[in-house]
């Protein structure tokens, strides 16, 4: 990076232990650090807190203090100081957390579970103003891009820029600040993690320029615990992980209700929350520590060293500890850890095409009223949208034709391919670059505006 504005805060280390504090009625207090608006962590944060599963699992023996932050950096700072016991954050912040704490016996942390992941990297994206002339990441060369330095979104930006062979000026900002900077024109790009890119696009304040799925590198969020705390209070760690499993099951079984709950707690639009956390959403929620995610962490380390975080080498083998989640999960752990099938799949019969939803790579959903209706393909989804009553569609979700990343149908870039089957005639893409590549490789295919695709889809 040519320049990083606003250096990372210096993290001070102390040996204080938060459990020493007493909560209500003299009970020991366990402190949880989470990011309410980072909705890939809701099963260890926002949703878990709302459901009360952790407190129930503890059986009233502890007072739980929940501390909410915009990014993982302040959670790590407080874990270094012994003031947070359990925290959740993204893959790059997790590595920074390990680096900052490894030399301090009372603060050393372990990665004990995953919250959610995307095997291709779709949890992180780069957006630009709607009227920006940029069509590819390379078009942002030497311009200002807002990112939270050391975050997962920043990591994706660094890797994407390396592939594009260009450099930018990174402006280190918290996600809400960066969103405002993009809207005001102070920066020309905005690289962030779930759910910020989806939010600003949904609000019609930006368009997607670069989908992290183009990298093909897994991204995820996870849970860390202070090692010393876990050894002193294994019952608390087990209660937390069992509660996280409970919350994950609830999210799988009640995705719409979960999205509405998280939206109510965070102020995020439920349509945005569901994009990531719903059926076949951008995020797959699974507590197991999969090998693909461990490999991705090893892949990320060289990039983390490049972005000015004063990163110290770590032993990933010692940082990742699956013994706690194995115990909480039970005998089926290895089978679950080996699977990458999204347990919250879109199923049912497509009302427009009259066929069963069978291919996750093509399945979508339409949110009408208080119900989500399945679509077997994007073309079938267009038919349903076209036949819906005016103003009744809250959101429609389609998968990118190449990467499978779910996106808003009306924000997608559409291509008509006359050589395709009638139920696959219209192809959605998250970015213009991806659509252009498809058109170039398929003679006769052409880009068309969403409204034209919607009308044409309804008449096929």
C-alpha positions as CSV (number, residue, x, y, z in Angstrom):
1,X,0.0,0.0,0.0
2,X,1.4,3.4,-1.0
3,X,0.0,5.1,2.0
4,X,-2.1,4.3,5.1
5,X,-3.9,7.2,6.7
6,X,-4.5,7.0,10.5
7,X,-2.1,4.4,11.9
8,X,-3.5,1.5,14.0
9,X,-3.9,2.3,17.7
10,X,-1.1,1.0,19.9
11,X,-2.4,-1.8,22.1
12,X,-1.5,-1.7,25.7
13,X,-1.1,-5.0,27.6
14,X,-2.0,-5.6,31.2
15,X,-2.7,-8.7,33.3
16,X,-6.1,-7.8,34.6
17,X,-8.7,-10.6,34.5
18,X,-12.3,-9.6,33.9
19,X,-13.8,-12.6,35.7
20,X,-12.6,-11.0,39.0
21,X,-15.3,-8.4,38.6
22,X,-18.6,-9.1,40.2
23,X,-21.9,-8.7,38.5
24,X,-25.4,-8.7,39.8
25,X,-25.8,-10.3,43.3
26,X,-22.1,-10.9,43.5
27,X,-21.9,-13.4,40.6
28,X,-18.7,-13.5,38.6
29,X,-18.9,-11.6,35.3
30,X,-18.0,-13.1,31.9
31,X,-17.4,-10.4,29.3
32,X,-18.3,-11.0,25.6
33,X,-17.0,-8.8,22.8
34,X,-19.0,-8.8,19.6
35,X,-19.8,-6.7,16.6
36,X,-23.6,-6.3,16.2
37,X,-23.5,-5.1,12.7
38,X,-21.0,-7.7,11.5
39,X,-23.8,-10.1,10.8
40,X,-21.6,-13.0,10.0
41,X,-21.0,-13.3,13.8
42,X,-24.6,-13.2,14.9
43,X,-24.5,-16.7,16.3
44,X,-21.9,-15.6,18.7
45,X,-23.2,-12.1,19.1
46,X,-26.3,-10.2,18.2
47,X,-28.7,-13.2,17.7
48,X,-27.2,-15.2,20.5
49,X,-27.6,-12.3,22.9
50,X,-31.2,-11.7,21.8
51,X,-32.1,-15.4,22.2
52,X,-30.6,-15.6,25.7
53,X,-29.2,-19.1,25.0
54,X,-25.8,-18.4,26.7
55,X,-27.4,-17.1,29.9
56,X,-29.7,-20.2,29.9
57,X,-26.8,-22.5,29.4
58,X,-24.9,-20.9,32.3
59,X,-28.0,-21.5,34.6
60,X,-27.8,-18.2,36.4
61,X,-24.3,-18.8,37.8
62,X,-22.6,-15.9,36.0
63,X,-23.5,-12.3,34.9
64,X,-22.9,-11.9,31.2
65,X,-21.7,-8.5,30.0
66,X,-22.0,-7.9,26.2
67,X,-19.8,-5.3,24.7
68,X,-20.5,-4.1,21.1
69,X,-17.9,-2.8,18.6
70,X,-17.7,-1.9,14.9
71,X,-14.6,-3.9,14.2
72,X,-12.4,-6.6,15.8
73,X,-9.5,-4.3,16.7
74,X,-11.0,-2.9,20.0
75,X,-12.0,-6.4,21.0
76,X,-8.4,-7.5,20.6
77,X,-7.2,-4.5,22.6
78,X,-9.4,-5.4,25.5
79,X,-8.5,-9.1,25.3
80,X,-4.8,-8.0,25.5
81,X,-5.8,-6.0,28.6
82,X,-7.7,-9.0,30.1
83,X,-11.0,-7.1,30.0
84,X,-12.8,-9.3,27.4
85,X,-12.9,-13.1,27.9
86,X,-14.6,-14.3,24.7
87,X,-14.7,-12.4,21.4
88,X,-15.8,-12.8,17.7
89,X,-14.2,-11.3,14.6
90,X,-13.1,-11.9,11.0
91,X,-10.2,-13.9,9.7
92,X,-7.6,-11.1,9.4
93,X,-8.5,-9.6,12.9
94,X,-8.3,-13.2,14.3
95,X,-4.7,-13.4,13.1
96,X,-3.9,-10.0,14.5
97,X,-5.5,-11.1,17.8
98,X,-3.2,-14.1,17.9
99,X,-0.2,-12.0,17.1
100,X,-1.0,-9.4,19.8
101,X,-1.7,-11.8,22.6
102,X,0.7,-14.7,22.1
103,X,3.5,-13.2,24.2
104,X,1.3,-12.4,27.2
105,X,0.4,-15.4,29.3
106,X,-2.8,-13.9,30.7
107,X,-4.0,-12.7,27.3
108,X,-2.9,-15.5,24.9
109,X,-6.0,-16.5,22.9
110,X,-7.2,-19.6,21.0
111,X,-9.6,-19.9,18.1
112,X,-12.3,-22.2,19.3
113,X,-15.1,-22.1,16.7
114,X,-16.4,-20.6,13.5
115,X,-19.5,-18.5,13.2
116,X,-20.0,-18.2,9.4
117,X,-17.9,-18.5,6.2
118,X,-17.9,-18.2,2.5
119,X,-15.6,-20.6,0.6
120,X,-14.9,-18.2,-2.2
121,X,-14.5,-14.9,-0.3
122,X,-17.9,-13.3,-0.9
123,X,-18.2,-11.8,2.6
124,X,-15.9,-8.9,1.6
125,X,-16.5,-6.5,-1.3
126,X,-15.4,-3.2,-2.8
127,X,-18.1,-0.7,-3.8
128,X,-18.0,2.7,-5.6
129,X,-20.4,5.6,-6.0
130,X,-23.2,4.8,-8.5
131,X,-21.9,7.3,-11.0
132,X,-18.3,6.2,-10.8
133,X,-16.6,5.5,-14.1
134,X,-14.7,2.6,-12.6
135,X,-15.6,-0.8,-14.1
136,X,-12.8,-2.9,-12.5
137,X,-10.7,-2.8,-9.4
138,X,-7.8,-1.6,-11.6
139,X,-9.7,1.5,-12.4
140,X,-9.2,2.7,-8.8
141,X,-5.4,2.9,-9.3
142,X,-3.9,5.7,-7.2
143,X,-7.3,6.8,-5.9
144,X,-8.6,6.9,-2.3
145,X,-10.3,3.7,-0.9
146,X,-11.8,3.6,2.6
147,X,-11.1,0.4,4.6
148,X,-10.7,-0.6,8.2
149,X,-7.0,-1.4,8.2
150,X,-6.3,-5.0,9.3
151,X,-9.9,-6.0,8.7
152,X,-11.1,-8.9,6.5
153,X,-12.4,-6.3,4.0
154,X,-9.0,-4.7,3.9
155,X,-7.4,-8.1,3.3
156,X,-9.6,-8.8,0.3
157,X,-8.7,-5.3,-1.1
158,X,-5.0,-6.0,-0.8
159,X,-5.3,-9.4,-2.5
160,X,-7.5,-8.0,-5.3
161,X,-5.2,-5.1,-6.0
162,X,-2.2,-7.5,-6.2
163,X,-4.1,-9.5,-8.8
164,X,-5.0,-6.3,-10.7
165,X,-1.4,-5.1,-10.5
166,X,-2.3,-1.6,-9.1
167,X,-2.0,0.3,-5.9
168,X,-4.4,2.7,-4.1
169,X,-4.3,5.1,-1.2
170,X,-6.0,3.4,1.7
171,X,-7.9,5.6,4.1
172,X,-8.2,3.9,7.5
173,X,-11.8,4.4,8.7
174,X,-14.4,2.6,10.7
175,X,-17.2,1.2,8.5
176,X,-19.8,3.9,9.2
177,X,-17.3,6.7,8.7
178,X,-16.1,5.2,5.4
179,X,-19.7,4.9,4.2
180,X,-20.2,8.6,4.8
181,X,-16.9,9.4,3.1
182,X,-18.0,7.4,0.0
183,X,-21.3,9.2,-0.1
184,X,-19.7,12.6,0.2
185,X,-17.1,11.9,-2.5
186,X,-14.1,12.1,0.0
187,X,-13.1,8.6,-1.2
188,X,-13.6,6.8,-4.5
189,X,-14.0,3.3,-3.2
190,X,-15.1,1.5,0.0
191,X,-13.7,-1.9,0.9
192,X,-15.5,-3.6,3.8
193,X,-16.8,-6.8,5.3
194,X,-20.4,-8.1,5.7
195,X,-22.9,-6.4,5.9
196,X,-21.6,-2.9,4.9
197,X,-21.2,-3.3,1.1
198,X,-24.7,-4.8,0.9
199,X,-26.1,-2.1,3.0
200,X,-24.8,0.9,0.9
201,X,-25.8,-0.8,-2.3
202,X,-29.3,-1.6,-1.0
203,X,-29.6,2.0,0.1
204,X,-28.9,2.9,-3.6
205,X,-25.8,4.9,-2.5
206,X,-23.3,2.7,-4.3
207,X,-22.8,-0.2,-6.7
208,X,-20.6,-3.2,-6.4
209,X,-17.3,-3.0,-8.2
210,X,-15.4,-6.0,-6.9
211,X,-16.9,-9.2,-5.4
212,X,-14.5,-11.0,-3.0
213,X,-15.7,-14.3,-4.5
214,X,-13.5,-13.5,-7.5
215,X,-10.5,-14.3,-5.3
216,X,-11.6,-17.9,-4.6
217,X,-10.1,-17.6,-1.1
218,X,-12.3,-18.6,1.8
219,X,-13.3,-15.9,4.3
220,X,-14.8,-16.5,7.7
221,X,-15.4,-15.2,11.2
222,X,-14.7,-17.0,14.4
223,X,-14.6,-17.1,18.2
224,X,-11.6,-16.6,20.3
225,X,-11.2,-17.1,24.0
226,X,-8.4,-16.2,26.4
227,X,-6.5,-19.4,27.0
228,X,-6.0,-18.7,30.7
229,X,-9.7,-17.9,31.1
230,X,-10.7,-21.1,29.3
231,X,-8.5,-23.2,31.6
232,X,-9.9,-21.6,34.7
233,X,-13.6,-21.7,33.5
234,X,-14.0,-24.5,31.0
235,X,-17.7,-24.6,32.0
236,X,-18.2,-21.1,30.7
237,X,-16.5,-21.9,27.4
238,X,-18.6,-25.1,27.0
239,X,-21.8,-23.2,27.8
240,X,-20.9,-20.5,25.2
241,X,-20.2,-23.0,22.4
242,X,-23.3,-25.1,23.2
243,X,-25.3,-21.9,23.1
244,X,-23.7,-20.9,19.8
245,X,-24.7,-24.3,18.4
246,X,-28.2,-23.6,19.6
247,X,-28.2,-20.2,17.9
248,X,-26.9,-21.7,14.7
249,X,-29.6,-24.3,14.6
250,X,-32.2,-21.6,15.3
251,X,-30.9,-19.5,12.4
252,X,-31.0,-22.5,10.0
253,X,-34.6,-23.4,11.1
254,X,-35.9,-19.9,11.3
255,X,-33.9,-17.7,8.8
256,X,-36.5,-15.1,8.3
257,X,-37.3,-14.7,12.0
258,X,-33.6,-14.5,12.7
259,X,-33.0,-11.8,10.1
260,X,-35.9,-9.7,11.5
261,X,-34.5,-10.1,15.0
262,X,-31.0,-9.0,14.0
263,X,-32.4,-6.2,12.0
264,X,-34.4,-4.9,15.0
265,X,-31.4,-5.1,17.2
266,X,-28.9,-3.4,14.8
267,X,-31.1,-1.0,12.7
268,X,-30.0,-2.8,9.6
269,X,-32.7,-3.4,7.0
270,X,-34.0,-7.0,7.3
271,X,-33.6,-7.4,3.5
272,X,-29.8,-6.8,3.9
273,X,-29.5,-9.1,6.9
274,X,-31.3,-11.9,5.0
275,X,-29.1,-11.5,1.9
276,X,-26.1,-12.7,4.0
277,X,-27.8,-14.8,6.7
278,X,-30.8,-16.3,4.9
279,X,-31.3,-19.5,2.9
280,X,-28.4,-20.0,0.5
281,X,-27.1,-16.7,1.8
282,X,-23.7,-15.3,1.2
283,X,-22.7,-16.7,4.6
284,X,-22.8,-20.4,5.6
285,X,-23.2,-20.7,9.3
286,X,-21.3,-23.6,10.8
287,X,-19.4,-23.8,14.1
288,X,-16.8,-26.3,13.0
289,X,-13.2,-25.4,12.3
290,X,-12.8,-26.6,8.8
291,X,-9.5,-27.4,7.1
292,X,-10.3,-25.0,4.2
293,X,-10.6,-22.2,6.7
294,X,-7.3,-23.1,8.5
295,X,-5.6,-23.2,5.1
296,X,-7.0,-19.8,4.2
297,X,-5.6,-18.4,7.5
298,X,-2.1,-19.6,6.5
299,X,-2.7,-18.1,3.0
300,X,-3.6,-14.7,4.6
301,X,-0.5,-14.2,6.7
302,X,1.8,-12.9,4.0
303,X,-0.8,-10.3,3.0
304,X,-1.3,-9.2,6.6
305,X,2.4,-8.5,6.9
306,X,2.0,-6.1,4.0
307,X,-0.6,-3.8,5.4
308,X,1.1,-2.0,8.2
309,X,-0.3,-3.9,11.2
310,X,3.1,-4.7,12.8
311,X,2.2,-8.4,12.6
312,X,4.3,-10.9,14.5
313,X,4.6,-14.5,13.2
314,X,2.3,-16.9,15.0
315,X,2.0,-20.7,15.3
316,X,-1.4,-21.4,13.8
317,X,-1.2,-25.0,15.1
318,X,-1.2,-23.7,18.7
319,X,-3.7,-20.9,18.0
320,X,-6.4,-23.1,16.6
321,X,-7.9,-25.4,19.3
322,X,-10.9,-27.5,18.3
323,X,-11.0,-29.5,21.5
324,X,-13.7,-27.3,23.0
325,X,-16.0,-27.3,20.0
326,X,-15.5,-31.0,19.6
327,X,-16.7,-31.6,23.1
328,X,-19.7,-29.3,22.7
329,X,-20.7,-30.7,19.3
330,X,-20.4,-34.4,20.1
331,X,-19.7,-37.5,18.0
332,X,-20.8,-36.0,14.7
333,X,-18.1,-33.3,14.7
334,X,-15.7,-34.8,12.2
335,X,-18.6,-35.4,9.7
336,X,-19.8,-31.9,10.1
337,X,-16.3,-30.4,9.8
338,X,-15.8,-32.2,6.5
339,X,-19.0,-30.9,5.0
340,X,-19.4,-27.6,3.2
341,X,-23.1,-28.0,2.3
342,X,-25.2,-25.0,3.5
343,X,-27.7,-26.5,6.0
344,X,-30.0,-23.6,5.2
345,X,-30.9,-24.5,1.6
346,X,-33.6,-23.0,-0.6
347,X,-36.1,-25.8,-1.3
348,X,-39.7,-26.1,-2.6
349,X,-41.5,-25.8,-5.9
350,X,-41.0,-22.8,-8.2
351,X,-44.5,-21.3,-8.8
352,X,-43.6,-19.7,-12.1
353,X,-41.7,-22.5,-13.8
354,X,-43.6,-25.4,-12.1
355,X,-40.4,-27.2,-11.2
356,X,-38.6,-28.2,-8.0
357,X,-35.7,-26.2,-6.7
358,X,-32.8,-28.6,-7.1
359,X,-29.6,-26.7,-7.9
360,X,-28.2,-24.5,-5.1
361,X,-26.1,-22.7,-7.7
362,X,-29.2,-21.4,-9.5
363,X,-31.7,-21.1,-6.7
364,X,-33.1,-17.8,-5.5
365,X,-35.9,-16.3,-3.4
366,X,-38.5,-13.6,-3.6
367,X,-39.6,-11.8,-0.5
368,X,-43.3,-10.9,-0.9
369,X,-45.3,-9.7,2.0
370,X,-44.2,-11.9,5.0
371,X,-43.2,-14.9,2.9
372,X,-40.2,-16.0,0.9
373,X,-40.9,-17.9,-2.3
374,X,-38.4,-20.2,-3.9
375,X,-37.2,-19.8,-7.5
376,X,-35.4,-22.6,-9.3
377,X,-33.4,-20.3,-11.6
378,X,-32.8,-16.6,-12.0
379,X,-35.0,-16.6,-15.1
380,X,-37.8,-18.3,-13.1
381,X,-37.3,-15.6,-10.4
382,X,-37.8,-12.9,-13.0
383,X,-41.1,-14.5,-14.0
384,X,-42.3,-14.4,-10.4
385,X,-41.2,-10.8,-9.9
386,X,-43.0,-9.8,-13.1
387,X,-46.2,-11.4,-12.0
388,X,-46.2,-10.0,-8.5
389,X,-48.5,-7.2,-7.5
390,X,-46.9,-3.8,-7.8
391,X,-44.9,-2.8,-4.7
392,X,-45.3,-6.2,-3.1
393,X,-41.7,-7.4,-3.6
394,X,-39.5,-6.4,-0.7
395,X,-36.4,-8.1,-2.1
396,X,-35.4,-10.7,-4.6
397,X,-32.2,-12.7,-4.3
398,X,-30.3,-14.3,-7.1
399,X,-26.9,-16.2,-7.3
400,X,-24.1,-14.9,-9.4
401,X,-23.8,-17.1,-12.5
402,X,-20.1,-17.9,-12.0
403,X,-19.5,-17.6,-8.2
404,X,-22.9,-18.3,-6.7
405,X,-22.7,-15.2,-4.5
406,X,-26.2,-14.1,-3.7
407,X,-27.1,-10.6,-4.6
408,X,-30.1,-8.3,-4.9
409,X,-31.8,-9.0,-8.3
410,X,-32.4,-5.4,-9.0
411,X,-28.8,-4.5,-8.2
412,X,-27.3,-7.4,-10.3
413,X,-25.9,-7.0,-13.8
414,X,-28.0,-9.0,-16.2
415,X,-27.1,-10.9,-19.4
416,X,-29.4,-12.5,-21.9
417,X,-27.9,-15.6,-23.5
418,X,-30.2,-16.8,-26.4
419,X,-28.2,-20.1,-26.6
420,X,-29.3,-21.1,-23.0
421,X,-32.3,-23.1,-22.0
422,X,-35.6,-21.1,-21.7
423,X,-35.4,-21.4,-17.9
424,X,-31.8,-20.2,-17.9
425,X,-32.1,-17.5,-20.5
426,X,-31.2,-14.6,-18.2
427,X,-27.9,-14.7,-16.2
428,X,-27.2,-12.4,-13.2
429,X,-23.8,-11.2,-12.1
430,X,-22.7,-9.3,-9.1
431,X,-20.4,-7.0,-11.1
432,X,-20.1,-5.5,-14.5
433,X,-16.7,-7.0,-15.0
434,X,-18.0,-10.5,-14.5
435,X,-20.9,-9.9,-16.8
436,X,-18.5,-8.5,-19.5
437,X,-16.3,-11.6,-19.2
438,X,-19.4,-13.9,-19.8
439,X,-20.5,-11.9,-22.8
440,X,-17.0,-12.0,-24.3
441,X,-17.0,-15.8,-23.9
442,X,-20.5,-16.5,-25.2
443,X,-21.2,-15.2,-28.7
444,X,-24.7,-13.8,-29.0
445,X,-25.0,-13.0,-25.3
446,X,-25.7,-9.3,-24.4
447,X,-26.0,-7.2,-21.3
448,X,-29.5,-5.8,-20.6
449,X,-30.9,-3.5,-17.9
450,X,-32.7,-5.2,-15.0
451,X,-36.1,-3.7,-15.9
452,X,-35.8,-5.1,-19.4
453,X,-34.8,-8.5,-18.0
454,X,-37.7,-8.4,-15.6
455,X,-40.2,-7.6,-18.3
456,X,-38.7,-10.0,-20.8
457,X,-38.4,-12.8,-18.2
458,X,-42.1,-12.4,-17.4
459,X,-43.0,-13.1,-21.1
460,X,-40.8,-16.1,-21.7
